[in-house]
Amino acid sequence: MSRFARVAMALLIGAVLGSALGVIYAKHQTRKLFVELQGVQKSRDDLQIDWGRLQLEQATWATHGRIESVARERLEMRIPTPDHVVIVKR
């Protein structure tokens, strides 16, 4: 085998090994990023569940019955009797 053939063979083997290492590295990075993506998606799903719970809680706290009961109990508000109602006309 000539010197040129040996050098060419060594370069080809080096290129194949370099390419194989590049594929291994890319595959490793892909797996690592996929695991990170799954973690982020789980966090997103957990946050969406919390958001839904908070919206439900807000809707519960904002109902007319709840507001009226808080006004009666904490603020001691009462519906005025008809003789305490004053109608102002312009």
C-alpha distances in whole Angstrom, upper triangle without the diagonal:
4,7,8,6,7,10,11,10,13,15,15,16,18,20,21,22,24,25,26,28,30,31,32,34,36,37,38,40,41,43,44,46,47,49,50,52,53,55,56,57,59,61,62,63,65,67,68,70,71,72,74,76,77,78,80,82,83,84,86,87,88,91,94,95,93,95,98,98,97,99,102,101,99,101,104,105,107,108,111,114,116,118,116,114,115,114,113,114,113
4,5,5,6,9,10,11,12,14,15,17,18,20,21,23,24,26,27,29,30,31,33,34,36,37,39,40,42,43,45,46,48,50,51,52,54,56,57,58,60,61,62,64,66,67,68,70,72,73,74,76,77,78,80,82,83,84,86,88,89,91,94,96,94,95,98,98,97,99,102,101,100,101,105,105,107,108,111,114,116,118,116,114,114,113,113,113,113
4,5,5,6,9,10,11,12,14,15,16,18,20,21,22,24,26,27,28,30,31,33,34,36,37,39,40,42,43,45,46,48,49,50,52,54,55,56,58,60,61,62,64,65,66,69,70,71,73,75,76,77,79,80,81,83,85,86,87,89,93,94,92,93,97,97,95,97,100,99,98,99,103,103,105,106,109,112,114,116,114,112,112,111,111,112,111
4,5,5,6,8,10,10,12,14,15,16,18,20,21,22,24,25,26,28,30,31,32,34,36,37,38,40,42,43,44,46,47,48,51,52,53,54,57,58,59,60,62,63,64,67,68,69,71,73,74,75,77,78,79,81,83,84,85,87,91,92,90,91,95,95,93,96,98,97,96,97,101,101,103,104,107,110,112,114,111,109,110,109,108,109,108
4,6,5,6,9,10,10,12,14,15,16,18,20,21,22,24,25,27,28,30,31,33,34,36,37,39,40,41,43,45,46,47,49,51,52,53,55,57,57,59,61,62,63,65,67,68,69,71,72,73,75,77,78,79,81,83,84,86,89,91,89,90,93,94,92,95,97,96,95,97,100,100,102,103,106,109,111,113,111,109,109,108,108,108,108
4,5,5,6,9,10,10,12,14,15,16,18,20,21,22,24,26,27,28,30,31,33,34,36,37,39,40,42,43,45,46,48,49,51,52,54,55,56,58,60,61,62,64,66,67,68,70,71,72,74,76,77,78,80,82,83,85,89,90,88,89,92,92,91,93,96,95,93,95,98,99,101,102,105,108,110,112,110,108,109,108,107,108,107
4,5,5,6,9,10,10,12,14,15,16,18,20,21,22,24,26,27,28,30,31,32,34,36,37,38,40,42,43,44,46,48,49,50,52,54,54,56,58,59,60,62,64,65,66,69,69,70,73,74,75,77,79,80,81,83,87,88,86,87,90,90,89,91,94,93,91,93,96,97,99,100,103,106,108,110,107,106,106,105,105,105,105
4,5,5,6,9,10,10,12,14,15,16,18,20,21,22,24,25,26,28,30,31,32,34,36,37,38,40,42,43,45,46,47,48,51,52,53,55,57,58,59,61,62,63,65,67,68,69,71,72,73,75,77,78,79,81,85,86,84,85,89,89,87,90,93,92,90,92,95,95,98,98,101,105,106,108,106,104,104,103,103,104,103
4,5,5,6,8,10,10,12,14,15,16,18,20,21,22,24,25,27,28,30,31,33,34,36,37,39,40,41,43,45,46,47,49,51,52,53,55,57,58,60,61,62,64,66,67,68,70,72,72,74,76,77,78,80,84,85,83,84,88,88,86,89,92,91,89,91,94,94,97,98,101,104,105,108,105,103,104,103,103,104,103
4,5,5,6,9,10,10,12,14,15,16,18,20,21,22,24,26,27,28,30,32,33,34,36,37,39,40,42,43,45,46,48,49,50,52,54,55,56,58,60,61,62,64,65,67,69,70,71,73,75,76,77,79,83,84,82,83,86,86,85,87,90,89,87,89,92,93,95,96,99,103,104,107,104,102,103,102,102,102,102
4,5,5,6,9,10,10,12,14,15,16,18,20,21,22,24,25,26,28,30,31,32,34,36,37,38,40,42,43,44,46,47,48,50,52,53,54,56,58,58,60,62,63,64,67,68,69,70,73,74,74,77,80,82,80,81,84,84,83,85,88,87,85,87,90,91,93,94,97,100,102,104,101,100,100,99,99,100,99
4,5,5,6,9,10,10,12,14,15,16,18,20,21,22,24,25,27,29,30,31,33,35,36,37,39,41,42,43,45,46,47,49,51,52,53,55,57,57,59,61,62,63,65,67,68,69,71,72,73,76,79,81,79,80,83,83,82,84,87,86,85,86,90,90,92,93,96,99,100,103,100,99,99,98,98,99,98
4,5,5,6,8,10,10,12,14,15,16,18,20,21,22,24,26,27,28,30,31,33,35,36,37,39,40,42,44,45,46,48,50,51,52,54,56,56,58,60,61,62,64,66,67,68,70,72,73,75,78,80,78,79,82,82,81,83,86,85,84,85,89,89,91,92,95,98,100,103,100,98,99,98,98,99,98
4,5,5,6,8,10,10,12,14,15,16,18,20,21,22,24,26,27,28,30,32,33,34,36,38,39,40,42,43,44,46,48,49,50,52,54,55,56,58,59,61,63,64,65,67,69,70,71,73,77,78,76,77,80,80,79,81,84,83,81,83,86,87,89,90,93,97,98,101,98,96,97,96,96,97,96
4,5,5,6,8,10,10,12,14,15,16,18,20,21,22,24,25,27,28,30,31,32,34,36,37,38,40,42,42,44,46,47,48,51,52,53,54,57,57,59,61,62,63,65,67,68,69,71,75,76,74,75,79,79,77,80,82,81,80,82,85,85,87,88,91,94,96,98,96,94,95,94,93,94,94
4,5,5,6,9,10,10,12,14,15,16,18,20,21,23,24,26,27,29,30,31,33,35,36,37,39,41,41,43,45,46,47,49,51,52,53,55,57,58,60,61,62,64,66,67,68,70,74,75,73,74,78,78,76,79,82,81,79,81,84,84,87,87,91,94,95,98,95,93,94,93,93,94,94
4,5,5,6,9,10,10,12,14,15,16,18,20,21,22,24,26,27,29,30,32,33,35,36,38,39,40,42,44,45,46,48,50,51,52,54,55,57,58,60,61,63,64,66,67,69,73,74,72,73,77,76,75,78,80,79,78,79,83,83,85,86,90,93,94,97,94,93,94,93,93,93,93
4,5,5,6,9,10,10,12,14,15,16,18,20,21,22,24,26,27,28,30,32,33,34,36,37,38,40,42,43,44,46,48,49,51,52,53,55,57,58,59,61,63,64,65,67,71,72,70,71,75,74,73,75,78,77,75,77,80,81,83,84,87,91,92,95,92,90,91,90,90,91,90
4,5,5,6,9,10,10,12,14,15,16,18,20,21,22,24,26,26,28,30,31,32,35,36,37,38,40,42,43,45,46,47,49,51,52,53,55,56,57,59,61,62,63,65,69,70,68,69,73,73,71,74,77,76,74,76,79,79,82,83,86,89,90,93,90,88,89,89,88,89,89
4,5,5,6,9,10,11,12,14,15,17,18,20,21,23,24,25,27,29,30,31,33,35,36,37,39,41,42,44,45,46,48,50,51,52,54,56,57,58,60,61,62,65,68,69,67,69,72,72,71,73,76,75,73,75,78,79,81,82,85,88,90,93,90,88,89,89,88,89,89
4,5,5,6,9,10,10,12,14,15,16,18,20,21,23,24,26,27,29,30,32,33,34,36,38,39,40,42,44,45,46,48,49,51,53,54,55,57,59,60,61,63,67,68,66,67,71,70,69,72,74,73,71,73,77,77,79,80,84,87,88,91,88,87,88,87,87,88,88
4,5,5,6,9,10,10,12,14,15,16,18,20,21,22,24,26,27,28,30,31,32,34,36,37,38,40,42,43,44,46,47,49,51,52,53,55,57,58,59,61,65,66,64,65,68,68,67,70,72,71,70,71,75,75,77,78,81,85,86,89,86,84,85,84,84,85,85
4,5,5,6,9,10,10,12,14,15,16,18,20,21,22,24,25,26,29,30,31,32,35,36,37,39,40,41,43,45,46,47,49,51,52,53,55,56,57,60,63,65,62,64,67,67,66,69,71,70,69,71,74,74,76,77,80,83,85,88,85,83,84,83,83,84,84
4,6,5,6,9,10,11,12,14,15,17,18,20,21,23,24,26,27,29,30,32,33,35,36,38,39,40,42,44,45,46,48,50,51,52,54,56,57,59,63,64,62,63,66,66,65,68,70,69,68,70,73,73,75,76,80,83,84,87,84,83,84,83,83,84,84
4,5,5,6,9,10,10,12,14,15,17,18,20,21,22,24,26,27,28,30,32,33,34,36,38,39,41,42,43,45,47,48,49,51,53,54,55,57,61,62,60,61,64,64,63,65,68,67,65,67,70,71,73,74,77,81,82,85,82,81,82,81,81,82,82
4,5,5,6,9,10,10,12,14,15,16,18,20,21,22,24,26,26,28,30,31,32,34,36,37,38,40,41,43,45,46,47,49,51,52,53,55,59,60,58,59,63,63,61,64,66,65,64,66,69,69,71,72,75,79,80,83,80,78,79,79,79,80,79
4,5,5,6,9,10,10,12,14,15,17,19,20,21,23,24,25,27,29,30,31,33,35,36,37,39,40,42,43,45,46,48,49,51,52,54,58,59,57,58,62,62,60,63,66,64,63,65,68,68,71,72,75,78,80,82,80,78,79,79,79,80,80
4,5,5,6,9,10,11,12,14,16,17,19,20,21,23,24,26,27,29,30,32,33,35,36,38,39,41,42,44,45,47,48,50,51,53,57,58,56,57,60,60,59,62,64,63,61,63,67,67,69,70,74,77,79,81,79,77,78,78,78,79,79
4,5,5,6,8,10,10,12,14,15,16,18,20,21,22,24,26,27,28,30,32,32,34,36,37,39,41,42,43,45,46,48,49,51,55,56,54,55,58,58,57,59,62,61,59,61,64,65,67,68,71,75,76,79,76,74,76,75,75,76,76
4,5,5,6,9,10,10,12,14,15,16,18,20,21,22,24,25,26,28,30,31,33,35,36,37,39,40,41,43,45,46,47,49,53,54,52,53,57,57,55,58,61,60,58,60,63,64,66,67,70,73,75,77,75,73,74,74,74,75,75
4,5,5,6,9,10,11,13,14,15,17,19,20,21,23,24,26,27,29,30,32,33,35,36,38,39,40,42,44,45,46,48,52,53,51,52,56,56,54,57,60,58,57,59,62,63,65,66,69,72,74,77,74,73,74,73,74,75,75
4,5,5,6,9,10,11,13,14,16,17,19,20,21,23,25,26,27,29,31,32,33,35,37,38,39,41,42,44,45,47,51,52,50,51,54,54,53,55,58,57,55,57,60,61,63,64,68,71,73,75,73,71,72,72,72,73,74
4,5,5,6,9,10,10,12,14,15,16,18,20,21,22,24,26,26,28,30,31,32,35,36,37,39,40,42,43,45,49,50,48,49,52,52,51,53,56,55,54,55,59,59,61,62,65,69,70,73,70,69,70,69,69,70,70
4,5,5,6,9,10,10,12,14,15,16,18,20,21,23,24,25,27,29,30,31,33,35,36,37,39,40,42,44,47,48,46,48,51,51,50,53,55,54,53,55,58,58,60,61,64,68,69,72,69,68,69,69,69,70,70
4,5,5,6,9,10,11,13,14,15,17,19,20,21,23,24,26,27,29,30,32,33,35,36,38,39,41,43,46,47,45,47,50,50,48,51,54,52,51,53,56,57,59,60,63,67,68,71,68,67,68,68,68,70,70
4,5,5,6,9,10,11,12,14,15,17,18,20,21,22,24,26,27,29,30,32,33,35,36,37,39,41,45,46,43,45,48,48,46,49,52,50,49,51,54,55,57,58,61,65,66,69,66,65,66,66,66,67,67
4,5,5,6,9,10,10,12,14,15,16,18,20,21,22,24,25,27,29,30,31,33,35,36,37,39,43,44,42,43,47,47,45,48,51,50,48,50,53,53,56,57,60,63,65,67,65,63,64,64,64,65,65
4,5,5,6,9,10,10,12,14,15,16,18,20,21,23,24,26,27,29,30,32,33,35,36,38,42,43,40,42,45,45,44,47,49,48,47,49,52,52,55,55,59,62,64,66,64,62,64,63,64,65,66
4,5,5,6,9,10,11,12,14,15,17,18,20,21,23,24,26,27,28,30,32,33,34,37,40,41,39,40,44,43,42,45,47,46,45,47,50,50,53,54,57,60,62,65,62,61,62,62,63,64,64
4,5,5,6,9,10,10,12,14,15,16,18,20,21,22,24,25,26,28,30,31,32,35,39,40,37,38,42,42,40,43,46,45,43,45,48,49,51,52,55,58,60,63,60,59,60,60,60,61,61
4,5,5,6,9,10,10,12,14,15,16,18,20,21,23,24,25,27,29,30,31,33,37,38,36,37,41,41,40,42,45,44,43,45,48,48,50,51,54,57,59,62,59,58,59,59,59,60,61
4,5,5,6,9,10,11,12,14,15,17,18,20,21,23,24,26,27,29,30,32,36,37,34,36,39,39,38,41,43,42,41,43,46,46,49,50,53,56,58,61,58,57,58,58,59,60,61
4,5,5,6,9,10,11,12,14,15,16,18,20,21,22,24,26,27,28,31,34,35,33,34,38,37,36,39,41,40,39,41,44,44,46,48,51,54,56,59,56,55,56,56,56,58,59
4,5,5,6,9,10,10,12,14,15,16,18,20,21,22,24,25,27,29,33,34,32,33,36,36,35,38,40,39,38,40,43,43,45,46,49,53,54,57,54,53,54,54,54,56,56
4,5,5,6,9,10,11,13,14,15,17,18,20,21,23,24,26,28,31,32,30,32,35,35,34,37,39,38,38,40,42,42,44,45,49,52,53,56,54,52,54,54,54,56,56
4,5,5,6,9,10,11,12,14,16,17,18,20,21,23,24,26,30,31,28,30,33,33,32,35,37,36,35,37,40,40,43,44,47,50,52,55,52,51,53,53,53,55,56
4,5,5,6,9,10,10,12,14,15,16,18,20,21,22,25,28,29,27,28,32,31,30,33,35,34,33,35,38,38,41,42,45,48,50,53,50,49,50,50,50,52,53
4,5,5,6,9,10,10,12,14,15,16,18,20,21,23,27,28,26,27,31,31,30,32,35,34,33,35,38,38,40,41,44,47,49,51,49,47,49,49,49,51,51
4,5,5,6,9,10,11,12,14,15,17,18,20,22,25,26,24,26,29,29,28,31,33,32,32,34,36,37,38,39,43,46,48,50,48,47,49,48,49,51,52
4,5,5,6,9,10,10,12,14,15,16,18,20,24,25,22,24,27,27,26,29,31,30,29,31,34,34,36,37,41,44,46,49,46,45,47,47,47,49,50
4,5,5,6,9,10,10,12,14,15,16,19,22,23,21,22,26,26,25,28,30,30,29,30,33,33,35,36,39,42,44,47,44,43,44,44,45,46,47
4,5,5,6,9,10,11,12,14,15,17,21,22,20,22,25,25,24,27,29,29,28,30,33,32,34,35,38,41,43,46,43,42,44,43,44,46,47
4,5,5,6,9,10,10,12,14,16,20,20,18,20,23,23,22,25,27,26,26,28,30,30,32,33,37,40,42,44,42,41,43,43,44,46,47
4,5,5,6,9,10,10,12,14,18,19,17,18,21,21,20,23,25,24,24,26,28,28,30,31,35,38,40,42,40,39,40,41,41,43,44
4,5,5,6,9,10,10,13,16,18,16,17,20,21,20,22,25,25,24,26,28,28,29,30,33,36,38,41,39,37,39,38,39,41,42
4,5,5,6,9,10,11,15,16,14,16,19,19,19,21,24,23,23,25,27,27,28,29,32,35,37,40,38,36,38,38,40,41,43
4,5,5,6,9,10,14,14,12,14,17,17,16,19,21,20,20,22,24,24,26,27,31,34,36,38,36,35,37,37,39,41,42
4,5,5,6,9,12,14,11,12,16,16,15,17,20,20,19,21,23,23,25,26,29,32,34,36,34,33,34,35,36,38,39
4,6,5,6,10,12,10,11,15,15,15,17,20,20,20,21,23,23,24,24,28,31,32,35,33,31,33,33,35,36,38
4,5,6,9,10,8,10,13,13,13,16,17,17,18,20,21,21,22,23,27,29,31,34,32,31,33,33,35,37,39
4,6,9,9,6,8,11,11,10,13,15,15,15,16,18,18,20,21,25,28,30,32,30,29,31,32,33,35,37
4,7,8,7,7,10,11,11,12,15,16,16,16,19,18,19,20,23,26,28,30,28,27,29,29,30,32,34
4,5,5,6,9,10,11,12,14,16,16,17,18,17,18,18,22,24,26,29,27,26,28,28,30,32,34
4,5,5,6,9,10,10,12,14,15,15,16,14,15,15,18,21,22,25,23,22,24,24,26,28,31
4,6,5,6,9,10,11,12,14,15,15,14,14,14,18,20,22,25,24,23,25,26,28,31,33
4,5,5,6,9,10,11,12,13,14,14,15,16,19,22,24,27,25,24,27,28,30,32,34
4,6,5,6,9,10,10,11,12,11,13,14,17,20,22,25,22,22,24,25,27,29,31
4,5,5,6,9,10,10,10,9,9,10,14,17,19,22,20,19,22,23,25,28,30
4,5,5,6,8,9,10,9,10,12,16,18,21,24,22,21,24,26,28,31,34
4,5,5,6,7,8,9,11,14,17,20,23,25,22,22,25,26,28,31,34
4,6,6,5,6,6,8,10,13,17,20,21,19,19,21,23,25,28,30
4,6,6,5,5,6,9,12,15,18,20,18,18,21,23,26,29,32
4,6,5,8,10,13,16,18,22,23,21,22,25,27,29,33,35
4,6,8,11,15,17,20,23,25,22,23,25,27,29,32,35
4,5,9,12,14,18,21,22,19,19,22,24,26,29,31
4,7,10,12,15,18,19,17,18,21,23,25,29,31
4,7,9,12,15,17,14,15,17,20,22,25,28
4,6,9,12,14,12,12,16,18,21,24,27
4,7,9,12,10,10,13,15,18,21,25
4,6,8,6,7,10,13,16,19,22
4,6,5,7,10,13,17,20,23
4,5,5,9,11,14,17,21
4,6,8,11,14,17,20
4,6,10,13,16,19
4,7,10,13,16
4,6,10,13
4,7,10
4,7
4
